[in-house]
Amino acid sequence: MTDRKFLDIDIDNFNERMKAIAPRVAFAVPNTLTGEGQLMVDITLENMDDFSPAQIARKVDALNQLLEAALNWRTSRPTWMARPGGKSGQ
């Protein structure tokens, strides 16, 4: 234990320390997007925000493609589709 240097970790340097350590998780899950095979998940976490569902989706290629398609559809759909009840701005 005397050979190890202990690092102070606090709220001000947590993300910096986490990025330096670069914890990684890798596993396979059933691919419910296609219903076939496994989906490989390999994520390196750099800060606490990486634990959010959106950030996790961005780090898994198949989920990121789905997320981007949903975001693109949301911003490119016609105005009448964005209004509750489909009413125009009359």
C-alpha positions, -999 to 999 in steps of 0.1 A, spaced: 0 0 0 29 24 5 37 23 -32 2 36 -41 -5 73 -43 -40 81 -32 -59 108 -52 -83 133 -36 -116 131 -54 -142 157 -48 -171 174 -66 -148 199 -83 -124 173 -98 -147 142 -101 -152 144 -139 -115 151 -145 -105 120 -124 -132 99 -141 -119 109 -175 -83 100 -165 -94 66 -152 -117 60 -182 -138 32 -167 -152 9 -194 -180 -16 -196 -185 -41 -224 -213 -67 -227 -238 -82 -251 -276 -78 -248 -304 -92 -269 -310 -71 -300 -345 -60 -295 -342 -35 -324 -341 -63 -350 -351 -92 -329 -321 -111 -341 -288 -119 -324 -269 -98 -299 -261 -61 -297 -226 -54 -285 -223 -26 -259 -188 -12 -253 -189 21 -234 -161 42 -219 -174 66 -193 -157 100 -191 -180 119 -168 -212 116 -148 -233 128 -177 -223 96 -196 -246 77 -173 -277 94 -188 -299 73 -212 -293 97 -241 -255 97 -236 -255 59 -234 -275 57 -266 -250 80 -283 -222 56 -275 -239 25 -289 -239 28 -327 -273 11 -334 -290 32 -307 -273 64 -318 -286 59 -354 -321 55 -340 -317 85 -317 -305 107 -346 -333 96 -368 -359 105 -341 -342 139 -335 -341 146 -373 -378 136 -377 -388 158 -348 -371 189 -362 -380 183 -399 -417 174 -396 -443 199 -409 -455 226 -385 -491 212 -385 -478 179 -372 -461 196 -342 -492 211 -329 -516 193 -306 -546 181 -324 -530 188 -358 -545 223 -360 -529 250 -379 -520 283 -363 -553 300 -373 
